[in-house]
Amino acid sequence: MAGRHSRTRLFSSPAGIAATAAVALAVGGTVGAVRLTSGEAAPQPAVNTPASAPATPGVPSASPSASPSRSASPSPTVTASPKATRSQAASRSRPRTAAPRPAATTKKPAPTSNVVDSGSCGASFYDEGQLTANGENFDPSALTAAHKTLPFDTKVRVTNPANGKSVTVRINDRGPFVDGRCLDLSRAAFAAIASVDVGALTVKYEVLG
């Protein structure tokens, strides 16, 4: 008890503290067993701790027991699919040349018919008949006419002086056999220059060669 009491005795002077510490070391005691009461706490033994990075203010430091964070696996790289190539025909690989422009063609003037004879006479029309004088079937819708003496297939231009309308007919029949008339037109030819209700009129004719 006396020894224990001496270890917990309070000293107020620095010299007493140093003497007590020397005695404790001599008898194999530890400095930590001596209570130093000089107004300050005894120094704590240093503890070796693993070095850590200085803490950043406002950022909590990682706990030593925390397992290292698992590294994120890299995202798979997307490779672009090869572009499809189109094979080109041999004829396509040849250099292209400008298309030749069509050569300008001069329009030939329509041949003019010479008037070999002309005059005025009465003209009528007819729309019935079996055969014409040259052996054709009569067609009232065709531009034909009958004349007493002109050769078959002769072209005659017939003009109505009252309105200036004209029509060119082909001679394929004989007639008319009425005094004062020299032409008997088909119904279609007469309707081209006048109304069929007129029946007959005076026309100007030109025989074309």
C-alpha positions as CSV (number, residue, x, y, z in Angstrom):
1,M,0.0,0.0,0.0
2,A,2.8,2.4,0.8
3,G,4.4,1.8,-2.6
4,R,1.2,2.4,-4.4
5,H,0.5,5.5,-2.5
6,S,3.9,6.9,-3.3
7,R,3.1,6.5,-7.1
8,T,0.0,8.5,-6.8
9,R,1.5,11.3,-4.7
10,L,1.0,14.7,-6.1
11,F,4.0,17.0,-6.7
12,S,3.8,20.6,-7.3
13,S,7.4,21.4,-8.3
14,P,9.2,20.4,-11.5
15,A,12.2,19.0,-9.5
16,G,10.0,16.6,-7.7
17,I,8.4,15.4,-10.9
18,A,11.8,14.7,-12.5
19,A,13.0,12.8,-9.4
20,T,9.9,10.6,-9.3
21,A,10.3,9.8,-12.9
22,A,13.9,8.8,-12.5
23,V,13.0,6.5,-9.6
24,A,10.3,4.8,-11.6
25,L,12.6,4.1,-14.5
26,A,15.2,2.6,-12.1
27,V,12.9,0.1,-10.7
28,G,11.5,-1.0,-14.0
29,G,8.3,1.0,-14.0
30,T,6.8,2.8,-16.9
31,V,6.5,6.5,-17.2
32,G,2.9,6.0,-18.1
33,A,2.2,4.6,-14.6
34,V,3.2,7.8,-12.9
35,R,0.4,10.4,-12.7
36,L,1.8,13.8,-13.4
37,T,-0.3,16.5,-11.9
38,S,1.6,19.6,-12.6
39,G,-1.5,21.3,-14.0
40,E,-1.2,19.5,-17.5
41,A,-2.0,16.1,-18.7
42,A,0.8,13.6,-19.3
43,P,1.9,13.2,-22.9
44,Q,0.2,10.3,-24.7
45,P,2.3,7.7,-26.4
46,A,2.5,8.2,-30.1
47,V,0.5,5.8,-32.2
48,N,1.7,5.0,-35.6
49,T,-1.1,5.5,-38.1
50,P,-0.9,5.0,-41.8
51,A,-0.2,8.2,-43.7
52,S,-3.3,9.6,-45.3
53,A,-3.8,12.5,-47.6
54,P,-4.7,15.7,-46.0
55,A,-8.4,16.2,-45.5
56,T,-10.0,18.6,-47.8
57,P,-12.2,21.1,-46.0
58,G,-15.9,20.2,-46.5
59,V,-15.1,16.7,-48.0
60,P,-15.3,13.7,-45.7
61,S,-12.3,11.5,-45.8
62,A,-12.6,7.9,-46.9
63,S,-12.7,5.3,-44.1
64,P,-9.6,3.0,-44.1
65,S,-12.0,0.0,-43.8
66,A,-13.8,0.9,-46.9
67,S,-13.2,-1.4,-49.8
68,P,-11.6,0.2,-52.8
69,S,-14.2,1.4,-55.3
70,R,-14.8,-1.0,-58.1
71,S,-13.5,0.6,-61.3
72,A,-16.2,1.2,-63.9
73,S,-15.9,-1.2,-66.8
74,P,-15.2,0.6,-70.0
75,S,-18.1,1.0,-72.4
76,P,-17.9,-1.1,-75.5
77,T,-16.6,0.7,-78.5
78,V,-19.0,0.9,-81.3
79,T,-17.4,0.3,-84.7
80,A,-19.0,1.7,-87.8
81,S,-20.2,-0.9,-90.2
82,P,-18.4,-0.9,-93.5
83,K,-20.2,1.1,-96.2
84,A,-21.5,-1.0,-99.0
85,T,-19.7,-0.3,-102.2
86,R,-21.4,-0.5,-105.5
87,S,-19.6,-2.1,-108.3
88,Q,-19.5,0.0,-111.5
89,A,-19.9,-1.4,-114.9
90,A,-17.1,-0.9,-117.3
91,S,-19.1,1.3,-119.5
92,R,-19.9,3.6,-116.6
93,S,-16.2,4.2,-115.9
94,R,-15.6,5.7,-119.2
95,P,-15.5,9.5,-119.4
96,R,-18.8,11.0,-120.3
97,T,-19.0,13.3,-123.2
98,A,-21.7,15.9,-123.9
99,A,-24.5,14.7,-126.0
100,P,-24.3,16.0,-129.5
101,R,-26.8,18.7,-130.2
102,P,-29.2,18.0,-133.0
103,A,-28.3,19.9,-136.1
104,A,-30.7,22.7,-137.0
105,T,-32.7,21.7,-140.0
106,T,-34.1,24.2,-142.4
107,K,-37.8,23.8,-142.9
108,K,-38.5,23.5,-146.5
109,P,-41.3,25.7,-147.8
110,A,-44.4,23.9,-148.9
111,P,-44.5,23.5,-152.6
112,T,-46.8,26.1,-154.2
113,S,-49.3,25.0,-156.7
114,N,-49.5,26.8,-159.9
115,V,-52.9,28.1,-161.1
116,V,-53.3,26.8,-164.6
117,D,-56.8,28.0,-165.1
118,S,-59.4,30.1,-163.2
119,G,-62.9,31.4,-163.6
120,S,-66.4,31.7,-162.1
121,C,-69.4,29.5,-162.4
122,G,-72.3,28.1,-160.5
123,A,-71.7,25.2,-158.0
124,S,-74.0,22.8,-156.3
125,F,-73.6,19.7,-154.2
126,Y,-74.8,16.1,-154.1
127,D,-74.7,13.4,-151.4
128,E,-76.1,10.3,-153.2
129,G,-74.4,8.0,-155.6
130,Q,-73.2,4.5,-156.1
131,L,-70.0,4.8,-158.1
132,T,-68.2,7.8,-159.4
133,A,-67.1,8.1,-163.0
134,N,-63.5,7.0,-162.2
135,G,-64.8,3.8,-160.5
136,E,-64.6,4.9,-156.9
137,N,-67.4,4.5,-154.3
138,F,-68.9,7.9,-153.8
139,D,-68.2,9.3,-150.3
140,P,-70.2,12.4,-149.4
141,S,-67.8,13.2,-146.5
142,A,-64.7,13.3,-148.8
143,L,-63.5,16.5,-150.4
144,T,-64.3,15.6,-154.0
145,A,-66.2,17.1,-156.9
146,A,-67.5,16.4,-160.4
147,H,-66.5,18.3,-163.5
148,K,-67.5,17.9,-167.1
149,T,-64.1,17.9,-168.8
150,L,-61.2,18.2,-166.3
151,P,-59.0,15.1,-165.9
152,F,-59.6,12.8,-162.9
153,D,-57.5,13.6,-159.8
154,T,-57.1,17.2,-160.8
155,K,-57.0,19.6,-157.8
156,V,-59.4,22.6,-157.9
157,R,-59.5,25.3,-155.3
158,V,-63.1,26.6,-154.9
159,T,-63.8,29.9,-153.1
160,N,-67.0,31.5,-152.0
161,P,-66.7,35.2,-152.8
162,A,-69.4,36.1,-150.3
163,N,-67.4,35.0,-147.2
164,G,-63.9,34.3,-148.6
165,K,-63.9,30.7,-147.5
166,S,-62.2,28.2,-149.8
167,V,-61.8,24.4,-150.1
168,T,-59.6,22.3,-152.4
169,V,-61.3,19.3,-154.0
170,R,-60.2,16.4,-156.2
171,I,-62.1,15.7,-159.4
172,N,-63.3,12.0,-159.5
173,D,-66.7,12.3,-161.2
174,R,-68.5,13.9,-164.1
175,G,-71.2,16.6,-163.9
176,P,-73.2,18.6,-163.3
177,F,-75.5,18.4,-166.3
178,V,-77.3,21.7,-165.5
179,D,-76.8,24.9,-167.5
180,G,-74.7,27.6,-165.7
181,R,-73.0,25.1,-163.3
182,C,-69.5,23.8,-163.8
183,L,-68.9,22.0,-160.5
184,D,-70.9,19.6,-158.4
185,L,-69.3,19.4,-155.0
186,S,-69.6,16.6,-152.4
187,R,-71.7,17.5,-149.4
188,A,-68.6,17.9,-147.1
189,A,-66.9,20.2,-149.7
190,F,-69.9,22.4,-150.1
191,A,-70.5,22.7,-146.3
192,A,-66.9,23.9,-145.9
193,I,-67.6,27.2,-147.8
194,A,-71.4,27.7,-147.4
195,S,-74.5,26.3,-145.8
196,V,-76.0,23.3,-147.5
197,D,-79.4,25.0,-147.1
198,V,-78.4,27.4,-149.9
199,G,-78.3,24.5,-152.4
200,A,-76.3,26.3,-155.1
201,L,-74.1,29.5,-155.4
202,T,-71.7,31.2,-157.7
203,V,-68.1,30.4,-156.8
204,K,-64.6,31.2,-158.1
205,Y,-62.5,28.3,-159.1
206,E,-58.8,27.8,-159.7
207,V,-57.4,24.8,-161.4
208,L,-54.1,23.8,-159.7
209,G,-51.3,22.2,-161.7
